[in-house]
Amino acid sequence: MTQDDAPKITVFTKPWTEPLDALAPKLAKMGFDGVELAVRPGYQVVPEKVAQDLPDAVRLLGDHGLAVPSIAADIDETTIAACGEAGVRMIRICAPVDMGIGYRASVDQYRRNFDKVLPMLDRAGVAIGVQNHSGVHVASAVGLTHLLGDYDPRLVCGVLDMAHCAVDGEPVEMAVDIAWPHLNGLVNFKAACHLRTTGPEEQARYAVHWTTHDHGGYDWRDLVASLHARGFRGSFCMPAEYNKQAGQHGQRMGDDVIPLLRRDLAHLRMLRDEYYGQAAG
């Protein structure tokens, strides 16, 4: 594997709703190679204008040296076509489980929805990337394997998020081994741990706390090493997800994430360069 094959490091734009012409130079200056663009209400590209605005957004980001290998958006024909037009190769989703119908029926519904859009995905050269998410979701590498079954990962693939695996109890090497046949060039890097939310006199209750790499439930080095050993190529995406201080509700948003994100980016770049060699870009 050459230096050119080293994964690019991208960042999810969820924390920022400011105009892209202000956000793009800020993220480029921090040292990111690209972004995963949030296509959601209230963001720079909204679902109802994705056909018009996504290609322009990709061009603007490209002018600042930022690639857009993925977006986070709902799956529909318009969004798939817009991604194909703009050269975005993956639409990342999560898969919440509807407990009103149960896990198995939820999985069946996802598969029916995937089947409907397979021809569109193939024509556009776009994949659906399903990310595991702890809680009442398809939560683990095992869950991704069950959901994705025999789908061609060029069209419907997994996006491994070890932070969610870790709080659900899957070790790194096993999770990578399980998910590997379903991956298509995108893995998340974030960190979480469990914090107790009740005092010692009360029934113990715990919440997931999103934190920096050095306080999470797995070692980022182990994940980079496992992916490198299998010849992973593509992008390491940083979701920039950090809770406020322990005991405070809500996630940090906007530039409040930057001090923590800079620490994590420096650590991930060091690991990437150590295992893959000094990466261009």
C-alpha positions in Angstrom: 0.0 0.0 0.0 1.4 3.4 -1.0 1.1 6.7 0.8 -1.6 7.7 -1.8 -3.7 4.8 -0.5 -3.7 6.2 3.1 -7.2 7.0 4.3 -8.3 10.6 4.2 -9.6 12.1 7.4 -13.0 13.8 7.1 -15.3 15.5 9.6 -19.1 15.4 9.9 -20.5 18.9 9.6 -23.3 18.3 12.1 -22.0 20.8 14.7 -22.1 23.8 12.3 -25.0 25.5 10.6 -23.0 28.6 9.4 -22.7 29.2 5.6 -20.3 26.9 3.8 -18.1 29.7 2.6 -17.3 30.5 6.2 -17.1 26.9 7.4 -15.0 25.4 4.5 -11.8 27.5 5.1 -12.1 26.8 8.9 -12.2 23.0 8.4 -9.4 23.1 5.8 -7.2 25.2 8.1 -7.7 22.6 10.8 -6.2 20.0 8.5 -9.1 17.9 7.4 -9.1 16.2 4.0 -12.8 16.4 3.5 -16.2 16.4 5.1 -19.3 14.4 5.5 -22.0 16.9 4.7 -25.2 17.0 6.8 -28.1 17.3 4.4 -30.8 18.1 6.9 -33.3 20.9 7.8 -31.5 24.0 9.1 -28.2 23.1 7.4 -26.3 24.4 4.4 -28.0 21.9 2.1 -31.6 21.0 2.9 -33.4 18.0 1.6 -35.9 19.8 -0.5 -33.1 21.7 -2.4 -30.6 18.9 -2.6 -30.7 18.6 -6.4 -29.9 22.2 -6.8 -27.6 22.9 -3.9 -25.5 19.7 -3.4 -23.4 20.0 -6.5 -22.7 23.7 -5.7 -21.7 22.8 -2.1 -19.3 20.0 -3.3 -17.7 22.5 -5.7 -17.3 25.1 -3.0 -15.8 22.6 -0.6 -13.5 21.3 -3.3 -12.2 24.8 -3.9 -10.9 24.6 -0.3 -9.3 21.2 -0.9 -12.1 19.3 0.9 -13.5 16.2 -0.7 -17.1 15.0 0.0 -17.0 11.2 0.0 -20.3 11.0 2.0 -23.3 12.8 3.1 -25.7 12.1 6.0 -29.3 12.2 4.6 -32.5 10.4 4.0 -32.7 7.9 1.2 -34.8 8.9 -1.8 -34.5 9.1 -5.6 -33.8 12.8 -5.7 -30.9 12.5 -3.1 -29.4 9.5 -4.8 -29.5 11.3 -8.2 -28.0 14.5 -6.7 -25.1 12.4 -5.1 -24.4 10.8 -8.5 -24.4 14.2 -10.2 -22.1 15.7 -7.5 -19.7 12.7 -7.3 -20.7 11.9 -3.7 -20.4 8.1 -3.4 -22.2 7.3 -0.1 -25.3 8.4 1.8 -24.9 7.4 5.4 -27.9 6.5 7.6 -28.5 4.8 10.9 -31.1 2.1 11.4 -33.4 2.8 14.4 -35.6 -0.1 15.4 -39.3 0.5 15.7 -40.2 -1.4 18.9 -43.9 -1.0 17.9 -43.3 -3.7 15.3 -40.1 -5.2 16.8 -36.6 -5.9 15.6 -37.2 -8.5 12.9 -40.0 -6.6 11.3 -37.9 -3.5 11.3 -35.0 -5.3 9.6 -37.5 -6.6 7.0 -38.7 -3.1 6.3 -35.2 -1.7 5.8 -34.5 -4.5 3.4 -37.7 -3.8 1.4 -36.7 -0.1 1.3 -33.1 -1.0 0.1 -34.5 -3.3 -2.6 -36.6 -0.5 -4.0 -33.7 1.8 -4.7 -31.0 -0.7 -5.8 -31.4 0.1 -9.5 -31.1 3.9 -8.8 -28.0 3.3 -6.6 -26.4 1.3 -9.4 -27.1 3.9 -12.1 -25.8 6.7 -9.9 -22.8 4.9 -8.6 -23.9 5.6 -5.0 -24.1 3.4 -1.9 -26.2 3.4 1.2 -23.9 3.2 4.2 -25.6 1.9 7.3 -23.9 3.0 10.5 -24.3 1.0 13.7 -25.7 3.0 16.6 -26.0 2.0 20.2 -29.4 2.0 21.9 -32.6 1.0 20.1 -30.9 0.7 16.7 -29.0 -1.8 14.7 -26.2 -1.3 17.2 -23.2 -3.5 16.5 -21.1 -5.1 13.9 -23.1 -8.3 14.4 -26.3 -6.3 13.9 -24.9 -4.8 10.6 -24.0 -8.2 9.3 -27.5 -9.5 10.1 -29.2 -6.4 8.5 -27.0 -6.3 5.4 -26.9 -10.0 4.6 -25.9 -10.6 1.0 -26.2 -7.0 -0.3 -23.4 -6.0 -2.6 -21.4 -3.4 -0.5 -21.0 -1.3 -3.7 -24.7 -0.5 -3.2 -25.6 -1.2 0.5 -22.7 -1.3 2.9 -21.8 -0.9 6.6 -20.2 2.1 8.3 -18.4 0.7 11.3 -18.6 3.0 14.4 -16.4 1.4 17.1 -17.6 3.8 19.8 -21.1 2.4 19.6 -19.7 -1.2 19.4 -17.6 -0.4 22.5 -20.5 0.7 24.7 -22.4 -2.4 23.5 -19.4 -4.6 24.4 -17.8 -5.6 21.1 -13.9 -5.7 21.0 -12.1 -4.0 18.1 -10.5 -6.9 16.4 -13.7 -8.9 16.5 -15.9 -6.0 15.3 -13.6 -5.3 12.3 -13.5 -9.0 11.4 -17.3 -9.2 11.5 -18.0 -6.0 9.6 -15.2 -6.3 7.1 -17.1 -8.0 4.2 -19.7 -5.3 4.4 -17.4 -2.2 4.4 -17.0 0.1 1.5 -14.4 2.7 2.5 -15.9 4.6 5.4 -15.3 4.1 9.1 -16.1 6.4 12.0 -13.8 7.6 14.7 -15.3 8.9 17.9 -15.3 7.9 21.5 -17.8 7.2 24.3 -18.0 5.8 27.8 -20.7 5.1 30.4 -21.2 7.5 33.2 -23.3 6.9 36.3 -26.2 9.4 36.4 -27.5 8.6 39.9 -25.9 8.8 43.4 -24.7 5.9 45.4 -28.0 5.8 47.5 -30.1 5.2 44.4 -30.6 2.5 41.8 -27.6 2.7 39.5 -28.4 4.4 36.1 -25.9 5.0 33.4 -25.7 7.2 30.3 -23.5 7.2 27.3 -21.1 10.1 27.4 -19.4 11.3 24.1 -15.8 12.2 24.8 -12.2 12.4 23.5 -10.2 9.4 22.2 -8.3 9.0 25.5 -11.4 8.5 27.6 -13.4 6.3 25.4 -14.3 2.6 25.6 -11.7 1.4 23.0 -8.3 2.4 21.8 -8.2 4.2 18.4 -4.7 2.6 17.8 -6.3 -0.8 17.8 -8.9 0.2 15.2 -6.3 1.8 12.9 -4.0 -1.2 13.2 -6.9 -3.6 12.5 -8.0 -1.7 9.4 -4.5 -1.3 8.1 -3.8 -5.0 8.5 -6.7 -5.7 6.2 -5.7 -3.1 3.6 -8.5 -0.6 4.4 -8.7 2.3 1.9 -11.2 5.2 2.0 -12.0 7.7 4.7 -11.8 7.9 8.5 -14.7 10.2 9.4 -14.7 12.1 12.7 -18.3 12.8 13.7 -17.2 15.6 16.1 -19.6 14.4 18.7 -18.9 15.5 22.3 -21.2 15.9 25.2 -21.1 19.0 27.4 -19.5 18.5 30.9 -20.7 15.5 32.9 -24.1 16.1 34.4 -25.0 18.6 31.6 -27.5 17.6 29.0 -26.9 18.0 25.3 -24.0 17.9 22.8 -21.5 20.6 22.1 -22.3 22.5 18.9 -20.5 25.0 16.7 -17.0 26.0 17.5 -17.4 24.7 21.0 -16.3 21.3 19.6 -13.0 22.6 18.1 -10.7 22.3 21.2 -11.6 18.7 21.7 -11.8 18.0 17.9 -8.2 19.4 17.4 -6.9 17.0 20.0 -8.6 14.0 18.4 -7.6 15.0 14.9 -3.9 15.3 15.9 -4.1 11.8 17.5 -5.8 10.2 14.5 -3.4 11.8 12.0 -0.5 10.5 14.1 -1.9 7.0 14.0 -2.8 7.2 10.3 0.7 8.4 9.4 2.4 5.8 11.6 0.6 2.9 10.1 0.1 4.1 6.5 3.2 6.4 6.1 3.1 10.1 5.8 -0.1 10.7 3.9 -0.5 13.4 1.2 -3.1 16.0 1.7 
